[in-house]
Amino acid sequence: MTRPLNQTDLNIFKLAEFLAGVPALTRPIAKQYFRRIDKFDTKSDDSPVTIADTLIEKKLREILETEFPTHAIYGEEYGGSLGSGTGWCIDPIDGTRAFIAGKPIFGTLVAFCNKGFPLLGLIDMPCLDEMYIGYFDESLKYSSATLNGTVISASKKIELSEALIATSSPAAFTELGFEKFQIISEKCKDTYFGGDCHNYALLASGHIDIVMEHKLAPYDMMALVPILLASGAVVTDWSGQPIKTQNAGEILAASTAELHANALSLLKA
């Protein structure tokens, strides 16, 4: 980090540069505790939380409050709100269960949101040394999705029979929601479970073709959306509407408009 950004600095390009510096401050915390967790707490929603989750979120809040003192912050561990104004949505460790189990497929998510939409996102995978940054603003007609500074793009697949579909866990769906997932996955070439935020990064970089999930919080979703859109993918809720900060916790992402339409038609059937 250099000097604090001021209001004249709030363009998406400078914000992206700011986000690129965040992993240098958060990765050391994740790596310090990775495969060294011997106890964790369980929150009211039955999800686990570790000391790494809380310390990373504290660090992120410290950074954001210093650089953007007027911006709202909403995070998984310490709450807050976004509303329709300008703010940041953060998940210190997406994939805490993987982190606890010693699996390196967990990430830190940070999103910049404005007027109810996520415009800029970071998916940082500390153990894989993968930093995905994307920004997308259709009204201003600019977008970018990169992995460690190299431009990435989603695959060009259009048929479900050619597509690889992924989701984090059957347990992350309602019973009806998982039935809907199975209707789509049965039409696909292969199905993968696990992965959390990395699934979306792999979709944006052309390796997975569809990701579908349910019962997500805003901090699970906001950082993913700009990266996916900038990669050329299509991402909506289950009714086909854009993902906003206020949402139903549903996401359907696909590498092309045609593939998304094919999956959405089954979802709505």
N, C-alpha and C positions, 0 to 999 in steps of 0.2 A: 504494500500500500504506500502511496505517496501522500500528497496533501489531500485534505478533505475536499470532496466535490461540492460545488455550490449550485444554485438553481440554474445558472447558465450552462452548467455541464450536463444537464439532464437530457442528453440525447442518447439514443439507443446504442450508438457505437462506443461512446465513453462508458456507458453502463456495462457493456460487454467486456471492455478492457478491465473494468473494476472487478467483475465476476471472475475473470481469468486469474486474478490474484488471490482469490479466496482459498483455493485448495492448499496453498502454501501454509496457511494458518490453521486449517482444519484437519488435514491429513495426518500431521504428527500426533494429534489426539487419538484418532481412530487406530493408528498403527501402534501406539503405546499400549492400548488395551486389547487389541485383536489377539485372540487365542490366549488371553490372560484373564478372562472373566470367570470368576468362580462363584459369583452370586448375582442375582438380578431381582428386580421387583416386578410385580404384576399389577397393571393398571386396572381401572374399573371396567374397561372393555375387554379384559383378559389378554391384552397384548403386553409383551415384556418391555422393560426399559432398563438400561444399564447406565453406569456412570459415564460411559462414553457418549451416550445419547444426550445426557444433560449438559456435559461439559462442552460438547460441540455446539449445541444450541446456544449456550451462554456466550461462547466465542463469536458465533454468528451475530447474535444480538448486539454484542459489544461493537463489532465492526459496523453494523448497519446503523446503530444509534449514533455512532461517531460521524459517519459519512453523511447520513440522511436523517437528521434529528426530527424532521417534521413528518416523516413517512410512518405509516402504520406497519406493524409486524404481526404476523400470525404464524405460530410454530406449533409443532406437535406436542412438545413437552411443557411449554409455558403459556400456551393459548394466545389470546389477543383477538383481533378482528381485522378484516380487510374492508368490508363494505364495498362501495363503488368508487372509492378514492384511489390514491396512489399508495402503494405499499409493497411489502415483501412477504412471501410465503415460504416457509422453510421446514424441511424434514431433516434433522441432523443425521440420522441413520435410517434409511429406507431399506428394510430387510434386517431388522434387529434379530430375528430368529436365526437367520443365516450367520450373522455376526457372532452370536452366542455359540453357535455350533462349530465355529471355526471355518466356515465357508467364506471365501473371499468375494462372493457375489452380493455385496451391499454397497449402497452409495449415499452420498449427501446431495440433497435437492434444495435448490434456491431458485425462486422465481420473482421477477419484477412484474407487478400487475398495475393496471391503470384502467379506471372506468369499468371495472368488472371483468376485464380480460387479461390473461397472462400474455405478456409481450416478449419476455426474455427469460430463458431458463438455463440452469446449470445442472447437469448430472455428473457428479464426480465419483469415480470408482477408485478409492485409494489404493487398494491392493493390486489392482490391475493396471494402474498408472494410465487410466483413461479419463480424459476430461472432455465432456461433450458440452458445447455451448451453442445455443440457437436463439435467434430473434426473428420475429415475424410480425409485420404490421401491414395488413392488406391495404388499408386506406392510404398509407404512405408508399406502398409498393416497394418495400425492401425486406430482404430476408437473408439469413445465413445460418448454416448448420455445419459445425466442424467437430472433429475428433482430434484433440491435441494440435489444433491449428490447421488441420487438413480438411478440406471440404468433403462432406459426406452426402449421400443421397439414398433414398429408399429404393427397393427393388421395383421392377416394372411388371411384376406379375399381375394378371387380371383374372385368372380362373382359380376358383377355390381348390380344384383338384391338383393344382400346382403349388399351393400355398402351405407354408409352415405356420402353424398357429400356436400361441403360447399364452399361459396365464400363471399367476403365482401359485394358486392353490384352489382345489375344489372347495375347501372350507371357507374361502373368502367370498363365496356366493350364497345367496339364499337357495333353497331347494329348487324353486322355479327358475332362478337365474342360472343355476348350473345346468338345468335341463336345456335352457336356451343355448348355452355355450356348447353343449354336446351336439345339438342339432347342427350347428355350424362346423364344429371340429370333425364330425363324421364325414363331412364333405371335403375336408382338407387332406393334403398329402401326409402330414404327420402332426402330432400334438406334443407339446412340451410343457411340463409343470415346473414351477420354481422360477427364480430369476428376478422377481420384484422389478425395480426400476430398470435393471439392465436389459430386460426384455424390450423396453421401448427404445433404449439406445441401440440395441441390435436391429430393431426395425428401421430406425432412422439411418443406419449404416448399411442396410441392404441384406441382412442375414436372416431375419425373421420377417414374415409378411403380414401377420395379423396378431394383434394382442387385444384381448377382451377381458374386462374385469368389472367388478360390482362392489358395492359397499366401501367405496374409497372416500377419504376425507380430502379437502382441498389441498392440504400439504402433500398428499400422495400424488397429485395430478398436475398441479399448476406448472411445475418446471418442465414437465414432459411435453406439454402442448406446443410451445414455440419451436422446440427442437424438431418435433415430428412434422409440423407444418412446413418449416423451412427446408426440410429434407425432401419435400414433395409428397409426403404421406397425407392421408385424410384422417382426421380424428374428430369424433363427435360423441354425444351421449347416445343412449340406446334408441332414442327417438329421431336421431339424425340432426340434432341441434348442436351448435357450437358449445364447447366447454367454457363455462364462465366460472368466476370465483364462487358464485352461489349456484350450486348444482346438485343433482340427485345422486352423485357418487358413482355414476356409470361411465364407462369409457369403451369405445370401439375404435380401434386404430387399424388402418390398413395401408399398404404401400401405394396403392393407386385408387383413383376414384371408382374405377370399374370393380375392383376387388371389394372395396368398401360397400358399394351398392349391392353387390351379390350377397355379402354377409348380412347387410342391414335388411334386405328383403326377407331372409330367413328369420332374422330376429323379430321382425314385425309380424310374421305370419301367424 
